[in-house]
Amino acid sequence: MVGSAIVRELERQGYHNIVTRTHKELDLINQSEVDRFFEEERPEYVFLAAAKVGGIEANQSALADFMYDNMMLEMNVIHAAWKTGVKKLEFLGSSCIYPRLAPQPMPESCLLTSSLEPTNEAYALAKISGLKYCEYLNRQYGTDYISVMPTNLYGPNDNYHPEHSHVLPALIRRFHEAKANGIDEVTCWGDGSPLREFLYVDDLANLCVFLMNNYSGNETVNAGTGKELTIKALTELVAKVIGYEGRILWDTSRPNGTPRKLLDVSKAKGLGWTYRTELEDGIRLAYQDFLNNPMRAER
């Protein structure tokens, strides 16, 4: 989802000498394959958007896989970039790197100040390692490697898997299928109280290109809207966009996850960037993408 959005944004801005690889074409967990790719292609600028991602269920059921896969792929790419003299690299992390009970909104400076949210700790530890490796290369070797920490993302090419997707795409699929099948009630996880922030993926891509051209520094940059809503309000909004009119129930035996995860986006604003897509508009665009690509629901 993120990689394809960055390619769209680069092309929109007039960049055409773009090199990409799918997972089938290049296994980033395989160090020799990654080294060979960098030796052959010699890219000048690298956006590292690849990751093994998923929601609470996926993270909880595959803790070791989430840590190993993400640690390996990011270390392989960053290290190969350094060895081949890449001019600049941008590493994409996640807002889950911040402490579970971080000050709200969460500034970049709160990293590693207290314990992480247990439901996605393995993924967070891998992402923290990636951004710290970029920082350490800058400090030791004078590289120009930066990192950006997005809030919850959604949009074209999202993952709508019934068990392994994030909350917003999961709700799109669930309400769509309930409406299509005439189901009069939908049950959601938790109690609906957690607060979440959502950023349309094309807005993130715009920030990524902006930072590649305008920012250098060891501290990461938060990517978000600075706005939040409860999961309950989100479910009602998704149901509204899809046109589902049945009841919404809550399974309180399921985990809520982090109580609140609002990013402090003053740093990005200070650099001259702000988001463009409001949540309801973005959900409509995401749902249209879902409808236009039936295979999305198979992943």
Sine and cosine of phi, psi and omega as CSV:
sin_phi,cos_phi,sin_psi,cos_psi,sin_omega,cos_omega
0.00,0.00,-0.78,0.63,-0.06,-1.00
-0.94,0.34,-0.69,0.72,-0.02,-1.00
-0.86,0.51,-0.69,0.72,0.00,-1.00
-0.92,0.39,-0.55,0.84,0.04,-1.00
-0.93,0.37,-0.63,0.78,0.04,-1.00
-0.91,0.42,-0.65,0.76,0.05,-1.00
-0.88,0.47,-0.69,0.72,0.04,-1.00
-0.85,0.52,-0.69,0.73,-0.04,-1.00
-0.93,0.37,-0.66,0.75,0.04,-1.00
-0.87,0.49,-0.70,0.71,0.01,-1.00
-0.91,0.41,-0.62,0.78,0.03,-1.00
-0.87,0.49,-0.57,0.82,-0.03,-1.00
-1.00,0.02,0.06,1.00,0.10,-1.00
0.99,-0.12,0.15,0.99,0.07,-1.00
-1.00,0.06,0.75,-0.66,-0.05,-1.00
-0.79,-0.61,-0.33,0.95,0.01,-1.00
-1.00,0.08,0.94,0.35,-0.13,-0.99
-0.94,-0.34,0.79,-0.61,0.01,-1.00
-0.94,-0.34,0.83,-0.56,0.03,-1.00
-0.75,-0.66,0.30,-0.95,0.12,-0.99
-0.60,-0.80,0.64,-0.77,0.14,-0.99
-0.99,0.13,0.20,-0.98,0.04,-1.00
-0.88,0.47,-0.58,0.81,0.02,-1.00
-0.92,0.38,-0.52,0.86,-0.03,-1.00
-0.99,0.13,-0.47,0.88,-0.05,-1.00
-0.52,-0.86,0.90,-0.44,0.03,-1.00
-1.00,0.03,0.97,-0.24,-0.09,-1.00
-0.93,0.36,-0.25,0.97,0.05,-1.00
-0.98,0.21,-0.31,0.95,0.01,-1.00
-1.00,-0.01,0.94,-0.33,-0.11,-0.99
-0.89,0.46,-0.65,0.76,-0.03,-1.00
-0.91,0.41,-0.60,0.80,0.05,-1.00
-0.91,0.42,-0.66,0.75,0.01,-1.00
-0.91,0.42,-0.71,0.71,0.02,-1.00
-0.87,0.50,-0.67,0.74,0.00,-1.00
-0.90,0.44,-0.66,0.75,0.02,-1.00
-0.86,0.51,-0.74,0.67,-0.03,-1.00
-0.93,0.38,-0.58,0.81,0.03,-1.00
-0.91,0.40,-0.61,0.79,-0.05,-1.00
-0.98,0.18,-0.67,0.74,-0.11,-0.99
-1.00,0.00,-0.51,0.86,0.00,-1.00
0.74,0.67,0.84,0.55,0.01,-1.00
-0.91,0.42,0.52,-0.86,0.03,-1.00
-1.00,0.00,-0.60,0.80,-0.02,-1.00
-0.77,-0.64,0.67,-0.74,-0.08,-1.00
-0.79,-0.61,0.80,-0.60,0.19,-0.98
-0.98,-0.22,0.92,-0.39,-0.01,-1.00
-0.99,-0.12,1.00,-0.01,-0.04,-1.00
-0.97,-0.24,-0.19,0.98,-0.07,-1.00
-0.92,0.40,0.61,-0.79,0.04,-1.00
-0.19,-0.98,0.38,-0.92,0.20,-0.98
-1.00,-0.05,0.90,-0.43,-0.12,-0.99
-0.79,-0.61,0.28,-0.96,0.05,-1.00
0.07,-1.00,0.11,-0.99,0.01,-1.00
-0.99,0.10,-0.28,-0.96,-0.08,-1.00
-0.86,0.51,-0.72,0.69,-0.04,-1.00
-0.87,0.49,-0.71,0.70,-0.01,-1.00
-0.90,0.44,-0.70,0.72,0.00,-1.00
-0.90,0.44,-0.67,0.74,-0.05,-1.00
-0.94,0.34,-0.53,0.85,-0.07,-1.00
-1.00,0.05,-0.19,0.98,-0.05,-1.00
-0.62,-0.79,0.80,0.59,-0.06,-1.00
-0.84,0.54,-0.76,0.65,-0.05,-1.00
-0.91,0.42,-0.66,0.75,0.00,-1.00
-0.89,0.45,-0.68,0.73,-0.01,-1.00
-0.90,0.44,-0.63,0.77,-0.01,-1.00
-0.95,0.31,-0.76,0.65,-0.07,-1.00
-0.90,0.43,-0.78,0.62,-0.07,-1.00
-0.87,0.49,-0.71,0.71,-0.03,-1.00
-0.95,0.33,-0.64,0.77,0.05,-1.00
-0.88,0.47,-0.72,0.70,-0.07,-1.00
-0.91,0.41,-0.76,0.65,-0.10,-1.00
-0.91,0.41,-0.66,0.75,-0.04,-1.00
-0.95,0.32,-0.64,0.77,0.02,-1.00
-0.91,0.41,-0.66,0.75,0.03,-1.00
-0.86,0.50,-0.74,0.68,-0.06,-1.00
-0.93,0.36,-0.74,0.67,-0.04,-1.00
-0.89,0.45,-0.67,0.74,-0.02,-1.00
-0.92,0.39,-0.66,0.75,0.03,-1.00
-0.91,0.41,-0.60,0.80,0.05,-1.00
-0.88,0.47,-0.69,0.73,0.03,-1.00
-0.90,0.44,-0.71,0.71,-0.04,-1.00
-0.89,0.45,-0.54,0.84,-0.06,-1.00
-0.99,-0.15,0.13,0.99,0.12,-0.99
0.97,0.25,0.54,0.84,0.07,-1.00
-0.84,0.55,0.72,-0.69,-0.05,-1.00
-0.91,0.41,-0.68,0.74,-0.04,-1.00
-0.44,-0.90,0.64,-0.77,0.02,-1.00
-0.78,-0.63,0.63,-0.78,0.07,-1.00
-0.85,-0.52,0.86,-0.50,-0.05,-1.00
-0.98,-0.19,0.77,-0.64,0.01,-1.00
-0.98,-0.21,0.83,-0.56,0.01,-1.00
-0.94,-0.33,-0.71,-0.70,-0.03,-1.00
-0.32,-0.95,0.51,-0.86,0.00,-1.00
-0.91,0.42,-0.21,0.98,0.02,-1.00
-0.95,0.32,-0.08,1.00,0.06,-1.00
-0.94,0.34,-0.32,0.95,-0.06,-1.00
-0.99,0.10,0.40,-0.92,-0.04,-1.00
-0.83,0.55,0.48,-0.88,-0.01,-1.00
-0.85,0.53,-0.65,0.76,-0.03,-1.00
-0.92,-0.38,0.71,0.70,0.01,-1.00
-0.93,0.36,0.39,-0.92,0.10,-1.00
-0.87,0.50,0.57,-0.82,-0.05,-1.00
-0.90,-0.43,0.73,-0.68,-0.11,0.99
-0.93,0.36,0.38,-0.93,-0.16,-0.99
-1.00,0.09,0.90,-0.44,0.06,-1.00
-0.99,0.15,0.35,-0.94,0.02,-1.00
-0.85,0.53,-0.49,0.87,-0.08,-1.00
-0.95,0.30,-0.16,0.99,-0.04,-1.00
-1.00,0.09,0.01,1.00,0.02,-1.00
-0.83,0.55,0.73,-0.68,0.08,-1.00
0.90,0.44,0.43,0.90,0.02,-1.00
-1.00,-0.06,-0.27,0.96,0.09,-1.00
-0.28,-0.96,-0.11,-0.99,-0.16,-0.99
-0.95,0.32,0.41,-0.91,-0.04,-1.00
-1.00,0.05,0.22,-0.97,0.12,-0.99
-0.94,0.34,0.85,-0.53,-0.07,-1.00
-0.86,0.51,-0.52,0.86,-0.10,-0.99
-0.94,0.33,-0.31,0.95,0.07,-1.00
-0.70,-0.71,0.49,0.87,-0.06,-1.00
-0.87,0.49,-0.67,0.75,-0.04,-1.00
-0.88,0.48,-0.71,0.71,0.02,-1.00
-0.90,0.43,-0.68,0.73,-0.02,-1.00
-0.89,0.46,-0.68,0.74,0.00,-1.00
-0.89,0.46,-0.61,0.79,0.04,-1.00
-0.91,0.42,-0.70,0.72,-0.02,-1.00
-0.92,0.39,-0.62,0.79,0.07,-1.00
-0.88,0.48,-0.65,0.76,0.02,-1.00
-0.88,0.47,-0.65,0.76,0.01,-1.00
-0.90,0.44,-0.74,0.68,-0.03,-1.00
-0.94,0.35,-0.55,0.84,0.04,-1.00
-0.94,0.34,-0.58,0.82,0.04,-1.00
-0.90,0.43,-0.65,0.76,0.07,-1.00
-0.87,0.50,-0.71,0.70,0.01,-1.00
-0.88,0.48,-0.69,0.73,-0.06,-1.00
-0.93,0.36,-0.58,0.81,0.08,-1.00
-0.91,0.42,-0.64,0.77,0.07,-1.00
-0.86,0.51,-0.71,0.70,-0.08,-1.00
-0.95,0.31,-0.60,0.80,-0.06,-1.00
-1.00,0.06,-0.62,0.78,-0.14,-0.99
-0.88,-0.48,0.00,1.00,0.04,-1.00
0.96,0.29,0.44,0.90,0.05,-1.00
-0.96,0.30,0.18,-0.98,0.04,-1.00
-0.88,-0.48,0.95,0.32,-0.02,-1.00
-0.94,-0.33,0.77,-0.64,-0.06,-1.00
-0.84,-0.55,0.22,-0.97,0.04,-1.00
-0.66,-0.75,0.47,-0.88,0.03,-1.00
-0.74,-0.67,0.69,-0.73,-0.07,-1.00
-0.92,-0.40,0.99,-0.16,-0.02,-1.00
-0.97,0.23,0.47,-0.88,0.21,-0.98
-0.97,0.22,-0.24,-0.97,0.02,-1.00
-0.88,0.48,0.78,-0.63,-0.07,-1.00
-0.95,-0.31,0.40,-0.92,0.08,-1.00
-0.36,-0.93,0.29,-0.96,0.04,-1.00
0.63,-0.78,-0.26,-0.97,-0.05,-1.00
-0.82,0.58,0.63,-0.77,0.02,-1.00
0.94,0.33,0.38,0.93,0.05,-1.00
-0.94,0.34,0.20,-0.98,0.04,-1.00
-0.99,-0.14,0.86,-0.51,-0.04,-1.00
-0.94,-0.35,0.43,0.90,0.00,-1.00
-0.85,0.53,0.67,-0.74,-0.09,-1.00
-0.90,0.44,-0.39,0.92,-0.05,-1.00
-0.90,-0.44,-0.42,0.91,-0.17,-0.99
-0.92,-0.39,0.19,0.98,-0.03,-1.00
-1.00,-0.06,0.21,-0.98,0.09,-1.00
-0.98,0.18,0.11,-0.99,-0.21,-0.98
-0.89,0.46,-0.72,0.69,-0.11,-0.99
-0.92,0.38,-0.77,0.63,0.06,-1.00
-0.89,0.46,-0.53,0.84,0.05,-1.00
-0.89,0.45,-0.65,0.76,0.02,-1.00
-0.93,0.37,-0.64,0.77,0.04,-1.00
-0.85,0.53,-0.74,0.67,-0.02,-1.00
-0.91,0.42,-0.70,0.72,-0.07,-1.00
-0.90,0.44,-0.71,0.70,0.00,-1.00
-0.95,0.31,-0.57,0.82,0.05,-1.00
-0.88,0.47,-0.74,0.68,-0.02,-1.00
-0.93,0.37,-0.60,0.80,0.04,-1.00
-0.90,0.45,-0.68,0.73,0.03,-1.00
-0.91,0.42,-0.71,0.71,-0.04,-1.00
-0.90,0.43,-0.54,0.84,-0.07,-1.00
-0.98,-0.18,0.11,0.99,0.04,-1.00
0.92,0.39,0.48,0.88,0.01,-1.00
-0.99,0.17,0.77,-0.64,-0.16,-0.99
-1.00,-0.02,0.00,1.00,0.09,-1.00
-0.47,-0.88,0.53,-0.85,0.02,-1.00
-0.79,-0.61,0.74,-0.67,0.01,-1.00
-0.98,-0.22,0.78,-0.63,0.00,-1.00
-0.92,-0.40,0.36,-0.93,-0.04,-1.00
-0.96,0.26,0.54,-0.84,0.11,-0.99
0.97,0.24,-0.42,-0.91,-0.02,-1.00
-0.91,-0.40,0.04,1.00,0.05,-1.00
0.99,0.11,0.05,1.00,-0.09,-1.00
-1.00,0.10,-0.44,0.90,-0.03,-1.00
-0.84,0.54,0.57,-0.82,0.03,-1.00
-0.99,-0.15,0.69,-0.72,-0.02,-1.00
-0.67,-0.74,0.43,-0.90,0.03,-1.00
-0.89,-0.45,0.60,-0.80,-0.04,-1.00
-0.73,-0.69,0.69,-0.73,-0.01,-1.00
-0.83,-0.55,0.78,-0.62,0.04,-1.00
-0.92,0.40,0.71,-0.71,-0.19,-0.98
-0.89,0.45,-0.51,0.86,0.04,-1.00
-0.94,0.35,-0.46,0.89,0.11,-0.99
-0.93,0.36,-0.65,0.76,0.08,-1.00
-0.86,0.50,-0.70,0.71,-0.01,-1.00
-0.86,0.52,-0.64,0.77,0.04,-1.00
-0.88,0.48,-0.66,0.75,0.04,-1.00
-0.92,0.40,-0.65,0.76,-0.02,-1.00
-0.86,0.52,-0.72,0.69,0.02,-1.00
-0.93,0.37,-0.63,0.78,0.04,-1.00
-0.85,0.52,-0.72,0.69,-0.02,-1.00
-0.93,0.37,-0.61,0.79,0.03,-1.00
-0.86,0.51,-0.55,0.83,-0.03,-1.00
-1.00,-0.03,-0.32,0.95,-0.20,-0.98
-0.76,-0.65,0.00,1.00,-0.08,-1.00
-0.70,-0.71,0.66,-0.75,0.17,-0.98
-0.64,-0.77,0.66,-0.75,0.00,-1.00
0.28,-0.96,0.36,-0.93,-0.02,-1.00
-0.98,0.18,-0.49,0.87,-0.02,-1.00
-0.98,0.19,0.65,-0.76,0.01,-1.00
-0.93,0.38,0.19,-0.98,0.06,-1.00
-0.84,-0.54,0.82,-0.57,0.03,-1.00
-0.95,0.31,0.61,-0.79,0.03,-1.00
-0.83,-0.55,0.93,-0.36,0.00,-1.00
-0.25,-0.97,-0.21,-0.98,0.00,-1.00
-0.96,-0.28,-0.33,0.94,-0.11,-0.99
0.98,0.19,0.15,0.99,0.00,-1.00
-0.86,-0.51,0.52,-0.85,0.00,-1.00
-0.65,-0.76,0.30,-0.95,0.10,-0.99
-0.48,-0.88,0.33,-0.94,0.02,-1.00
-0.96,0.29,0.38,-0.92,0.08,-1.00
-0.87,0.49,-0.56,0.83,0.05,-1.00
-0.88,0.48,-0.72,0.70,0.02,-1.00
-0.91,0.42,-0.59,0.81,0.04,-1.00
-0.89,0.45,-0.72,0.69,-0.02,-1.00
-0.87,0.49,-0.64,0.76,0.01,-1.00
-0.92,0.40,-0.59,0.81,0.02,-1.00
-0.94,0.35,-0.68,0.73,0.03,-1.00
-0.89,0.45,-0.69,0.73,0.04,-1.00
-0.86,0.51,-0.65,0.76,0.03,-1.00
-0.89,0.46,-0.74,0.67,-0.02,-1.00
-0.88,0.48,-0.65,0.76,-0.06,-1.00
-0.99,0.17,-0.37,0.93,0.00,-1.00
1.00,0.03,0.42,0.91,0.04,-1.00
-1.00,0.07,0.78,-0.63,-0.09,-1.00
-0.90,-0.45,0.20,0.98,0.02,-1.00
-0.98,0.17,-0.09,-1.00,-0.03,-1.00
-0.99,0.11,0.49,-0.87,0.08,-1.00
-0.91,-0.41,0.88,-0.48,0.01,-1.00
-0.96,-0.29,0.30,-0.95,-0.05,-1.00
-0.80,-0.61,0.76,-0.65,0.02,-1.00
-0.99,-0.13,1.00,-0.09,-0.09,-1.00
-0.97,0.25,-0.06,1.00,0.11,-0.99
-0.98,0.20,-0.23,0.97,0.02,-1.00
-1.00,0.01,0.49,-0.87,-0.06,-1.00
-0.94,0.33,0.52,-0.86,0.07,-1.00
-1.00,0.09,-0.49,0.87,-0.16,-0.99
0.99,0.12,-0.28,-0.96,-0.01,-1.00
-0.84,0.54,0.72,-0.70,-0.03,-1.00
-0.87,0.49,-0.62,0.78,-0.07,-1.00
-0.46,-0.89,0.62,-0.79,-0.04,-1.00
-0.56,-0.83,0.88,0.47,0.00,-1.00
-1.00,-0.09,0.79,-0.62,-0.01,-1.00
-1.00,0.07,0.60,-0.80,0.19,-0.98
-0.99,0.13,0.93,-0.37,-0.08,-1.00
-0.97,-0.26,0.32,0.95,-0.04,-1.00
-0.91,0.42,-0.49,0.87,0.00,-1.00
-0.91,0.41,-0.74,0.67,0.03,-1.00
-0.88,0.47,-0.67,0.74,0.03,-1.00
-0.89,0.46,-0.64,0.77,0.01,-1.00
-0.90,0.43,-0.46,0.89,0.05,-1.00
-0.98,0.18,-0.22,0.98,0.05,-1.00
0.95,-0.31,0.29,0.96,-0.03,-1.00
-0.87,-0.49,0.56,-0.83,0.16,-0.99
-0.51,-0.86,0.38,-0.93,-0.03,-1.00
-0.95,0.31,0.26,-0.97,-0.06,-1.00
-0.84,-0.55,-0.45,0.89,-0.18,-0.98
-0.98,-0.20,0.89,-0.46,0.07,-1.00
-0.95,0.31,0.43,-0.90,-0.17,-0.99
-0.86,0.52,-0.76,0.65,-0.03,-1.00
-0.88,0.48,-0.66,0.76,0.05,-1.00
-0.89,0.46,-0.67,0.75,-0.01,-1.00
-0.91,0.40,-0.62,0.78,0.03,-1.00
-0.90,0.43,-0.64,0.77,0.05,-1.00
-0.88,0.48,-0.68,0.74,0.02,-1.00
-0.91,0.42,-0.66,0.75,0.01,-1.00
-0.91,0.42,-0.67,0.74,0.00,-1.00
-0.91,0.42,-0.61,0.79,0.05,-1.00
-0.89,0.45,-0.64,0.77,0.06,-1.00
-0.89,0.46,-0.66,0.75,0.04,-1.00
-0.87,0.49,-0.70,0.71,-0.01,-1.00
-0.93,0.38,-0.56,0.83,-0.05,-1.00
-0.98,0.20,-0.25,0.97,-0.06,-1.00
-0.74,-0.67,0.99,0.13,-0.08,-1.00
-0.83,0.56,-0.46,0.89,-0.02,-1.00
-0.93,0.38,-0.30,0.95,0.04,-1.00
-0.82,0.57,-0.63,0.77,-0.08,-1.00
-0.96,0.30,-0.19,0.98,-0.03,-1.00
-1.00,0.05,-0.20,0.98,-0.10,-1.00
-1.00,0.00,0.00,0.00,0.00,0.00
